[in-house]
Amino acid sequence: MTASASNSLITVNPDELRFQFELEKQTYCDLKVLNNTENYVAFKVKTTSPKKYFVRPNTGVVHPWDLCIIRVTLQAQQEYPPDMQCKDKFLLQSTIVNPNTDVDDLPPDTFNKDGEKSIEDMKLRVVYISPMSPQGSTEDDTVKNSTQKLDANSSETVQRLKEERDAYVLQSRQLQQELDILKRRNRRGDSGFSFTFAVFVGLIGLLCGLLLKLSLSSPPTE
């Protein structure tokens, strides 16, 4: 479970921005911003390296007790930082605004610190994670692995059902051939046909029913 950071206005989860760092590849981190009050709270995101990160939304208004998601995207980098250490910082400012205020209605001086209003600051550090480290496995990887396991199990089930269906088809064909032989013997006047014929007809009906059931229960394949 990830840690969170809080002040009197908002709670932010996680309490740091963690990026799985790979060369020439974008990666992102989502911040969940929760309004802890019954007021409308405006926020603004700043960073020490604005050219490296793409923040959306970088300014917004969170309704009372509501939640907002901020996605911070690390642009593709051409080289690894020394020792995979990052000195970039983020600053999340928050302040109470008038009820029903929309982000487009925020005055330019909303986050200017003066004596009339209170601006709360929350600092967040940046952590780079190597894809080869144990922490490099993301939620997307977990979902992908689970999906692959489900696909493998589904393929095994389909293959097993196909083998069972083929076996029933073969048995049905063999019984049909034996039934044809009995019919030809009956035409020549052989005795004892009626009872044997009825038994084989019953078996064929049973096998055809099982075959139909398997065909209907087999999942579709691409």
Summary of the structure (lengths in Angstrom):
residues: 222
radius of gyration: 34.4
end to end distance: 38.7
largest distance: 115.8
contacts: 559
relative contact order: 0.13
helix: 37%
strand: 30%
